[in-house]
């Protein structure tokens, strides 16, 4: 937000829109990079994505739920994320049905057809009000599109790509991923499917994830500019080992790793079961950054092998994904792996619910055909799904009686932990079974009373928690991994990295790369700024 010194009136923030030729071309990371650059250059900047379809969520400071990418982009800007940055979030529950989250709260479960016919006609007001609030508070708003603007079957009720760009007269930069091949066909084909007025909004191209000799690509760039009349604003090299949180499960395709390729001898092998509705898999990113630790996502029971740790992750449909686990034979594979007394079995959120004995869904929130099913039975827990959704940030500490296998530090009484919860189930220890398990943490939300959270068996081999981001706590993560190392006779690691410091370095690294390879003078010209 800037003040016109001639009139004293407040100007709205400049807007720039980044769209892509397809999903997973790098729009979210490029948006974060541009946000960081603008902030480095002294401009108050905010991200915006009107409608996001993702199962990786981010909890705002006031306990609302938005897409994780917009939370990550807000962090790149050095600001607190709000629901104005992602007013509509679509969370798929099963085929053709999703939970619709508006300004951080569940609105309804809808089929794809109902969403288009019942909700989208009224969505423009929600989107524009959120965007106007951002434009009144910042100097620049970087808007991210979704999927491709050339999805002609969806364009008539589009609120996230070209229609939105038209509503606010935003210049559009179109990004494409050269690493997947066919980059010129993607770019030219996208333009061909746009209406003339939409095509006129595209002011530049960015080619992302380039590996190779730019001189060999140059003839193609010259042809593209001559063919379309639109400049190539930059060719961004492939950034190896970029450690920024992914938004879509598409990113997991790069992380699939069979048991034969697990951690080398002398390392720790962590297997995360990839279910169809896996959510918040960024929980495990910090583990993969530790020395000698391999984190692999497995979709078939034959891939499980004999890891050191088996993880049941969060999910948007616990009952459906528990059915998948049984159908794929993971229940038997887990039981076989657990014959080893060194293997740990962990459940996070939905995975925690699966570890219990029963899961009840009396209102049919997850599955109208399964009012109650058996859990895997590793913990004496009963979960009942409720209509009110718990979304909250939490903090606390590891309880003295916590049964987890941790490397105890004589100079430290306990480890502090923080994270967030997103779930609709309520889980309790079955009556008469409280002596079989012990709680893990004492946590509290802002203004709330402390309470015990999570539980584990006395051996520490099986445990679960509702706290997402538990492994983002540096001291806890190091202590837990060192206990595993000790059990395997491996050398302990005296130090670990700071997740927050790493994130800041990665924001700067991607911003530096984009700044060096994109014509930022042209980007500022599109914004009408120097």
C-alpha positions in Angstrom: 0.0 0.0 0.0 1.4 3.4 -1.0 0.2 6.9 -0.6 -0.2 9.2 -3.6 1.6 12.3 -2.4 -0.4 14.5 -4.8 -3.8 13.5 -3.6 -3.2 11.9 -0.2 -5.3 8.9 -1.4 -4.2 5.3 -0.8 -3.1 3.3 -3.9 -3.9 -0.3 -4.1 -1.0 -2.8 -4.3 0.4 -3.7 -7.7 -0.5 -7.2 -8.7 1.4 -9.8 -10.8 0.0 -13.2 -11.7 2.0 -16.4 -12.2 0.2 -19.1 -14.1 1.5 -22.4 -15.4 1.1 -24.7 -18.3 0.3 -27.6 -16.0 0.3 -28.6 -12.3 3.7 -29.1 -10.6 5.6 -26.8 -13.0 7.0 -24.9 -10.1 4.5 -22.1 -9.7 4.4 -22.2 -5.9 8.2 -22.0 -5.6 8.5 -19.3 -8.2 5.9 -17.3 -6.4 7.8 -17.7 -3.1 11.0 -16.6 -4.9 9.4 -13.5 -6.3 7.9 -12.7 -3.0 11.3 -12.9 -1.3 12.9 -10.8 -4.0 10.3 -8.0 -3.6 10.7 -8.1 0.1 14.5 -7.9 -0.2 14.0 -4.9 -2.5 12.0 -3.1 0.2 8.4 -3.8 -0.8 5.7 -5.1 1.5 4.6 -8.2 -0.3 1.9 -10.8 0.2 1.0 -14.0 -1.7 -2.5 -14.9 -3.0 -4.2 -18.0 -4.4 -7.9 -17.7 -4.6 -8.7 -21.4 -4.8 -6.4 -24.2 -3.9 -6.8 -27.9 -4.1 -4.4 -29.6 -1.8 -4.2 -32.0 1.2 -1.1 -30.3 2.7 -2.6 -27.7 5.0 -1.2 -24.8 7.0 -2.7 -23.5 10.2 -2.7 -19.8 10.6 -1.9 -18.1 13.9 -5.7 -17.7 14.6 -6.3 -21.4 14.0 -7.6 -21.3 10.4 -6.7 -23.7 7.6 -5.2 -22.7 4.3 -3.1 -24.3 1.6 0.5 -25.0 2.7 2.0 -23.3 -0.3 0.5 -19.9 0.7 1.7 -20.4 4.3 5.2 -21.1 2.9 5.0 -18.1 0.6 3.9 -15.9 3.6 7.0 -17.1 5.4 9.1 -16.1 2.4 7.6 -12.6 2.8 8.4 -12.6 6.5 4.7 -12.1 7.5 2.0 -14.1 9.2 -0.3 -16.0 6.9 -4.0 -15.2 6.9 -7.0 -16.8 5.2 -7.1 -13.8 2.8 -4.1 -15.4 1.1 -6.1 -18.5 0.3 -9.8 -17.9 0.9 -11.0 -21.2 -0.7 -9.3 -24.5 0.0 -10.6 -27.8 -1.6 -9.5 -30.9 0.2 -10.4 -34.2 -1.7 -11.9 -36.8 0.6 -12.5 -39.5 -2.1 -13.1 -39.6 -5.8 -15.1 -36.6 -7.0 -16.0 -35.4 -3.5 -14.1 -32.8 -1.4 -14.4 -30.8 1.8 -14.7 -27.1 0.9 -12.9 -24.9 3.3 -13.8 -21.1 3.1 -11.7 -18.7 5.1 -10.2 -21.5 7.1 -13.4 -23.2 8.2 -15.2 -26.2 6.6 -18.2 -25.1 4.6 -19.5 -28.4 3.3 -18.6 -31.7 1.6 -19.5 -31.4 -2.1 -19.2 -33.4 -5.2 -17.3 -31.7 -8.0 -20.5 -31.1 -9.9 -22.2 -29.5 -6.9 -19.2 -27.3 -6.2 -19.3 -26.0 -9.8 -23.1 -25.5 -9.9 -23.9 -24.5 -6.3 -20.8 -22.7 -4.9 -18.7 -21.3 -7.7 -21.4 -18.8 -8.9 -21.1 -17.1 -5.5 -17.4 -17.4 -5.0 -16.3 -14.2 -6.8 -17.3 -12.0 -3.9 -15.3 -14.1 -1.4 -12.2 -14.0 -3.6 -12.3 -10.3 -4.5 -13.0 -9.2 -0.9 -10.0 -11.2 0.3 -7.8 -9.8 -2.5 -8.9 -6.2 -1.9 -8.0 -6.5 1.8 -4.5 -7.6 0.8 -4.1 -4.9 -1.8 -5.0 -2.3 0.8 -2.3 -3.5 3.2 0.7 -4.3 0.9 2.7 -2.8 -1.9 2.8 -5.9 -4.1 0.5 -9.0 -4.2 1.9 -12.0 -6.2 -1.0 -14.1 -7.3 -0.6 -17.8 -8.1 -2.9 -19.6 -10.6 -3.9 -23.2 -10.4 -3.3 -26.1 -12.9 -3.5 -24.6 -16.4 -5.5 -21.7 -17.7 -6.3 -23.8 -20.8 -8.6 -26.2 -19.0 -11.4 -25.3 -21.4 -14.0 -27.5 -19.6 -13.6 -25.3 -16.5 -13.0 -21.8 -17.9 -16.6 -20.6 -17.8 -16.6 -20.5 -14.0 -12.9 -19.9 -13.4 -12.0 -18.0 -10.3 -8.3 -18.8 -10.1 -6.7 -18.2 -13.5 -7.6 -15.9 -16.4 -10.9 -14.6 -15.1 -9.3 -13.5 -11.9 -6.5 -11.8 -13.9 -9.1 -10.0 -15.8 -11.0 -8.9 -12.7 -8.0 -7.0 -11.4 -6.2 -6.3 -14.7 -3.2 -8.3 -13.7 -0.3 -9.0 -16.1 0.3 -12.7 -16.4 3.6 -14.5 -16.6 3.3 -18.1 -17.9 5.6 -20.7 -16.5 6.5 -24.1 -18.0 8.6 -27.0 -16.8 11.2 -28.0 -19.4 12.3 -31.0 -17.3 9.2 -32.9 -18.2 9.8 -32.3 -22.0 7.7 -30.6 -24.7 8.1 -27.2 -23.2 7.5 -25.3 -26.5 4.4 -27.4 -27.2 3.1 -26.6 -23.7 3.6 -22.9 -24.1 2.3 -22.5 -27.6 -0.5 -25.0 -27.0 -1.7 -23.1 -23.9 -1.8 -19.9 -25.8 -3.7 -21.5 -28.7 -6.5 -22.6 -26.3 -6.9 -19.1 -24.7 -9.3 -16.5 -26.0 -7.8 -13.5 -27.6 -8.4 -11.2 -24.6 -6.8 -13.9 -22.3 -3.8 -14.3 -24.6 -3.3 -10.6 -24.5 -2.8 -10.8 -20.7 0.2 -13.0 -21.1 3.2 -10.6 -20.9 6.1 -13.1 -20.6 7.3 -16.7 -20.3 9.5 -18.3 -17.7 11.0 -21.7 -18.5 11.7 -23.6 -15.3 13.9 -26.5 -14.2 16.4 -26.3 -17.1 19.4 -28.6 -17.2 21.9 -28.1 -19.9 23.6 -25.7 -22.2 21.6 -22.5 -22.7 23.2 -21.8 -26.1 21.6 -25.0 -27.4 18.2 -23.8 -26.2 18.5 -20.3 -27.6 17.3 -21.1 -31.1 14.1 -22.4 -29.6 13.7 -19.3 -27.4 14.1 -17.1 -30.5 11.5 -19.1 -32.4 9.1 -18.9 -29.4 9.4 -15.2 -29.2 8.9 -14.7 -32.9 6.0 -17.2 -33.1 4.1 -15.7 -30.2 5.4 -12.1 -29.9 5.8 -12.7 -26.1 9.2 -12.3 -24.5 11.0 -15.0 -22.6 11.7 -13.4 -19.3 14.0 -16.0 -17.9 15.2 -19.6 -18.0 15.7 -20.9 -14.5 18.2 -23.7 -13.9 17.1 -26.9 -12.1 17.7 -26.2 -8.4 19.0 -29.4 -6.9 18.0 -30.5 -3.4 15.6 -27.6 -2.8 14.2 -28.0 0.7 11.0 -26.0 0.5 7.7 -27.7 1.5 5.7 -29.2 -1.4 2.0 -28.6 -1.8 0.8 -31.5 -3.9 1.3 -35.3 -3.6 2.6 -35.2 -7.2 5.9 -34.2 -5.6 6.0 -37.6 -3.9 6.6 -39.3 -7.2 10.2 -38.1 -6.9 10.5 -39.6 -3.4 9.4 -43.1 -4.2 12.1 -45.5 -3.2 11.9 -49.3 -3.0 13.2 -51.3 -0.1 16.2 -52.4 -2.2 17.3 -48.8 -2.3 16.8 -48.0 1.4 19.4 -46.3 3.6 22.9 -47.7 3.2 24.5 -49.8 5.9 25.0 -47.6 8.9 22.0 -45.5 8.3 18.4 -45.2 9.5 15.6 -46.4 7.2 12.2 -44.7 7.7 9.3 -46.0 5.6 6.2 -43.8 5.3 3.1 -45.6 3.9 1.7 -43.5 1.0 -2.0 -43.8 1.2 -4.4 -42.4 -1.5 -5.4 -39.4 0.6 -2.1 -38.8 2.4 -2.0 -35.3 3.8 0.7 -33.1 5.4 3.5 -35.3 4.3 5.9 -32.4 4.8 5.9 -33.6 8.5 8.8 -35.8 7.5 10.9 -33.4 5.5 13.3 -32.6 8.4 14.0 -36.3 8.9 15.2 -36.6 5.3 17.6 -33.8 5.9 19.5 -35.6 8.7 22.8 -37.4 8.1 22.4 -41.1 7.3 18.6 -41.0 7.4 16.5 -42.2 4.4 12.8 -41.4 4.2 11.0 -43.3 1.5 7.3 -43.3 0.6 5.9 -46.8 -0.2 2.6 -47.5 -2.0 2.8 -51.3 -2.1 3.3 -53.7 0.8 6.1 -55.5 -1.1 8.1 -52.3 -0.9 8.0 -52.1 2.9 10.8 -54.4 3.7 12.3 -54.2 7.3 12.8 -50.5 8.0 13.8 -49.1 11.4 10.7 -47.0 11.5 7.2 -47.4 9.9 5.0 -44.3 9.7 1.3 -44.1 9.2 0.9 -40.4 8.1 -2.0 -38.0 8.2 -4.9 -38.5 5.8 -8.0 -36.7 4.7 -10.0 -40.0 4.8 -8.8 -42.2 7.7 -11.4 -44.9 7.1 -10.8 -45.0 3.3 -7.0 -45.1 3.7 -7.2 -47.8 6.4 -9.2 -49.9 4.0 -6.5 -49.3 1.4 -3.8 -50.4 3.9 -5.7 -53.7 4.4 -6.4 -54.2 0.7 -2.8 -53.8 -0.1 -1.6 -56.2 2.6 0.2 -53.5 4.6 -1.4 -54.8 7.8 0.3 -58.2 7.4 3.6 -56.6 6.3 3.6 -54.3 9.3 2.9 -57.2 11.6 5.8 -59.1 10.1 8.2 -56.1 10.4 7.2 -55.6 14.1 8.5 -59.1 14.9 11.8 -57.3 15.2 12.0 -55.7 18.7 13.9 -52.7 17.3 11.3 -51.5 14.8 9.1 -48.6 15.7 5.6 -48.0 14.5 4.4 -44.4 14.5 1.0 -42.7 13.6 0.5 -39.0 13.0 -3.0 -37.7 13.1 -5.0 -40.0 10.9 -2.3 -42.6 11.2 -2.6 -42.2 15.0 -6.3 -43.0 14.7 -5.6 -46.1 12.6 -3.3 -47.5 15.4 -6.3 -47.7 17.7 -8.9 -50.5 18.1 -12.0 -48.8 16.7 -13.0 -45.9 14.5 -16.6 -44.7 14.5 -18.3 -42.4 12.0 -21.9 -42.1 13.2 -22.7 -39.1 11.0 -21.1 -40.6 7.9 -18.6 -37.8 7.6 -15.9 -39.9 6.0 -17.7 -42.9 4.8 -21.5 -43.3 4.8 -21.2 -47.0 4.4 -18.9 -47.7 7.4 -20.3 -46.5 10.7 -17.6 -48.3 12.6 -14.6 -50.3 11.6 -11.7 -52.0 13.4 -8.4 -50.2 13.7 -5.0 -52.0 13.5 -5.2 -52.5 17.3 -1.7 -51.5 18.3 -2.9 -48.9 20.8 -6.0 -49.2 23.1 -7.8 -46.2 21.5 -11.3 -45.4 20.2 -11.8 -42.6 17.7 -15.2 -41.0 17.0 -15.4 -38.5 14.1 -17.2 -35.3 14.9 -18.5 -32.5 12.7 -16.5 -29.8 14.3 -13.0 -29.6 13.0 -10.0 -28.9 15.3 -7.5 -26.6 13.6 -5.0 -25.0 16.1 -1.4 -24.3 16.7 0.0 -26.0 19.9 3.1 -25.9 22.0 4.3 -27.7 25.1 6.9 -30.2 26.2 7.7 -33.9 26.4 6.2 -35.3 29.6 8.7 -36.9 32.2 6.8 -40.2 31.9 6.8 -40.1 28.1 7.7 -43.7 27.0 9.4 -42.6 23.7 12.8 -43.9 23.1 14.8 -40.6 23.5 18.4 -39.9 24.1 18.1 -38.3 27.6 20.3 -35.3 28.1 21.3 -34.9 31.8 21.4 -31.2 31.4 17.9 -31.0 30.0 14.8 -31.9 31.9 12.5 -32.0 28.9 12.2 -31.0 25.2 9.9 -28.3 24.1 7.7 -29.1 21.2 5.3 -27.1 19.0 3.2 -27.9 15.9 -0.4 -27.8 14.8 -3.5 -30.0 14.8 -6.0 -30.5 11.9 -8.5 -33.3 12.5 -12.2 -34.1 12.9 -11.8 -37.2 15.1 -11.7 -37.3 18.9 -9.5 -40.0 20.3 -9.5 -41.5 23.8 -7.9 -44.4 25.6 -10.4 -47.2 26.2 -11.7 -47.6 29.7 -9.6 -49.9 31.8 -6.6 -49.6 29.4 -4.9 -46.5 30.7 -2.1 -48.4 32.4 -1.2 -50.0 29.0 -0.1 -46.7 27.5 1.4 -43.4 28.6 0.9 -39.9 27.3 3.7 -38.3 25.3 3.3 -34.5 25.6 1.8 -31.8 27.6 0.5 -29.2 25.2 -1.6 -26.1 25.2 -3.1 -23.8 22.6 -3.0 -20.0 22.9 -5.1 -19.1 25.9 -5.9 -22.8 26.6 -5.2 -25.0 29.6 -2.4 -27.6 29.3 -3.5 -31.1 28.5 -1.8 -34.5 27.9 -1.5 -35.5 24.2 -0.7 -38.6 22.3 0.2 -41.9 23.7 2.7 -44.8 23.4 3.3 -48.3 24.6 5.6 -48.8 27.6 8.4 -50.0 25.3 8.2 -46.9 23.2 8.0 -49.0 20.0 4.4 -47.9 19.1 3.3 -44.3 19.5 1.0 -41.8 18.0 0.1 -38.1 18.2 -2.2 -35.5 16.6 0.6 -33.0 16.5 1.7 -32.3 12.9 5.3 -30.9 12.6 6.6 -32.9 15.6 9.8 -33.6 13.7 10.3 -29.9 13.0 11.4 -29.6 16.6 15.1 -29.7 16.4 16.0 -31.0 19.9 13.3 -33.6 19.9 14.2 -34.9 16.4 17.9 -35.2 17.3 17.2 -37.0 20.6 14.8 -39.4 19.0 17.1 -40.3 16.1 20.1 -40.7 18.4 18.2 -43.2 20.4 17.6 -45.2 17.2 21.3 -44.9 16.4 22.2 -46.1 19.8 20.0 -49.2 19.4 21.7 -49.9 16.0 25.2 -49.4 17.4 25.7 -46.3 15.3 27.6 -43.2 16.2 25.4 -40.5 17.7 25.1 -37.1 16.1 26.0 -34.3 18.5 24.4 -31.6 16.5 21.4 -31.2 14.1 20.3 -28.4 11.8 17.8 -25.7 12.5 14.7 -26.2 10.4 13.9 -22.5 10.6 17.4 -21.4 9.6 17.4 -23.9 6.8 14.1 -22.6 5.5 15.4 -19.0 5.5 18.6 -20.1 3.6 16.4 -21.9 1.0 14.2 -18.9 0.5 17.3 -16.8 -0.1 18.8 -19.5 -2.4 15.8 -19.7 -4.7 15.4 -15.9 -4.7 19.0 -15.5 -5.7 18.7 -18.0 -8.5 15.5 -16.4 -9.9 17.0 -12.9 -9.6 20.1 -14.0 -11.6 18.1 -15.7 -14.3 14.9 -13.7 -14.7 14.8 -10.2 -16.1 13.6 -8.5 -13.0 13.6 -5.1 -14.6 10.8 -6.4 -16.9 8.9 -7.8 -14.0 9.0 -4.5 -12.3 7.9 -2.8 -15.5 4.9 -5.1 -15.7 4.1 -4.0 -12.1 4.4 -0.4 -13.1 7.2 0.1 -10.6 10.8 1.0 -10.6 
